[in-house]
Amino acid sequence: MGYHKENLKAQLIEIAWEICESESWQRVNMRRVAQKAGVSTTAFYRHFKNKNDLKAELMRRGYEVIDEGRKDADTFASYGAHYIRFGLEYPFIYDLMFGNIDLDMSLYPDLEEQSNAAFDGVLEALKTFMPDATEKDIRIKAVNIWASVHGLVGLLRNGHSHDSKSEDLKWIENNLEEYLRMTTFR
């Protein structure tokens, strides 16, 4: 497939996404992405100053996928289930987004805003369920749910790498919405 200069940046992002999705962020490098696009590394650097710029683009795209699920969710539990499924379906992208501590988010304010929006979605949803609660109580509950969801992604992913996954984890994975209703709000 030939790549054209007018959409090269989008194609470079797509190639990097595919590599990261199937192999991990550590397998993404500028030379490999440029080679797959059929362009020089110099052409790559016309669109990205460094690898962190590309990382930020992949993270943005991941947050867009999460945000689409939030918009489509009809319940708090369905949003949480979408979020967990994202972590299970895109484990390397998820790791890039949530296991990544080496990206200076202040250099990417729009990305920082997207990251904050994911958590803010939990806060806003909780206000509906806890109308009389203080802001502090809502934030504490949100952190608890946030930690639980991220922990559950880790448990379920670990279970995927072992055939000895417990029956409880199998049930949770197959019934995410029900599990989240049971453990958060009805």
N, C-alpha and C positions, 0 to 999 in steps of 0.2 A: 504494500500500500504506500503510495507516495504522500509525502507530507508537504504542505504548502506553507509558505512564510506567514500568510495572513492569519492562520490559526495555529501557528507553531506552539505558542505558550500553552494553549489548551491541550494540545496533543502531548506536550512534554509532561504536563500534570497528569493526564490520563495514563501515560506509560508508567510514570512513577507510582501512581495509585495501584496499577495492576501488579507491579513488582512488589510493592509494600503489602498489598492485600494477600498475595500468594506466598511471599517469601519472608518478609519483614522489612522494616525500615533500614536495618543494617545492610541489607542487600541492595539498597538504592544508592547509586552514585551517579554523578553528573556524566561521566564518560559513557556508562552503560545506557543511561536514558537517552543521551544524544545519539549514540550508535543505533539504538532501536528506532529512533525517529529518522535515521538516515541523514543526520546533520552533524556538523562539527561541534566540539565542546565550546568553541568560541560562539557559535550560534546559540547554544544553551545559555551562556553567560550574558547574552543580550537581553534575556528575559528574567534571569535570576542572578542577583549579586553573589549569592552563596547558597550552600545547601540548606541553611536555615530558612531562606526565602521559599524554597521548594517545600520544606517541612511545614511551614506555615500554610501554604496552599492546600496541602493534603489534610491538615487539621481543619481548615475552614470547610473543606468539602465534607469531612466527617461530621462536623457540627451541623451542616446543612441537612444531612441525612437524619440526624437526631431531631432537628427542629421540624422537619417534615412529619415525622412520627408524632411529635407533640401536637402539631396542628390537626392531624388526622385522628388523634385519640379522642374518644368520647367519654372516657373516664380516667381518673387518676391512675388506676391500676393498669389500664391499657397503655398509658404513656410509659409507666415503669416497665411494663413488659416489652414494649418497643425498644426501650433503652437497653434492657438486658439482652434482647435478641441481637441488637446491633453489636454488642460486645462479643456475642457468640459467633455471629456470622462474619464479622470483620475483626478477628482477634488482633492482628498486627496493627491495623489502623487504630483500634481502641487503645492498644499499648502506646502507640505514638502520641495519642491525644491525652491519655491519663497517666501514663507512666513516664512521660517526658518532663524532665525538670531542667533541661539544659537550654531551653529556648527563652530568651528574654522577651516576655510578652509585652513589655512596654514599647518595644520596637514595632509591634503589630497591634495597635489599639483596636482595630476592628475584630481581630481574632480574640483578643482579650474580652471584648464585648460579647462575642458569640459564646465563649466559654462561660462567662458570668450568666448569660441568658439561660443556659441549660440548668443551672442551679436556681436561678430566679424563677424558672417555670415551676419548680417544686415549691418554692416559697408562695407563689401566687395561688397555686392549687390548694395549699394547706390553709390559706386564709378562708377559703370557702368552707372547709371542714372545721375550722377552729375560729369562728367569727368573734368570740369573746376573749381569745387568748392574747397575751402580750406579744409584742414583736420578738422579744427574747425567747419566749416559749415556742413560737413558730419557727424561729431560726434553729433552735435546739432540735426540734422534731425534724426539720428539714435536713440537718446534718446527720441525724440518726438514719433517716431514710436513704440519704445519699450514700452513706457508708454501707448500709445494708445492701443496696442495689449493687454497688461496686464489689462488695464482698461476695455476693451471690454470683456475679459474673466470674469471679476468680474460682469459686467452688465448682461451678458448672463446667468451666473450662478445664479445670484440673481433672474433673470426672471424665471429660472427653478423652483425656490422654491415658486413662486407666480403664480397663474393662470391669473393674470392681466397683463401679459407681453404685452408691447405695440406692435402694428403692426410693427413699425419700427424695433424693436429688433427681432421680428420674421423674418422679411425680411432679416435683416443682417445675422442672424444665417443660414438661408437657402441659402444665396448668398454671402458667405464670400469672395470668390475670387473677385467678382464684387465690393463689398464694398471696399475692400482693393485697388483695382485698382482706384476706384473713390477718395479715400482719401489719397493715397500715390503717385503712378505713374501709368500712363496708359501703 
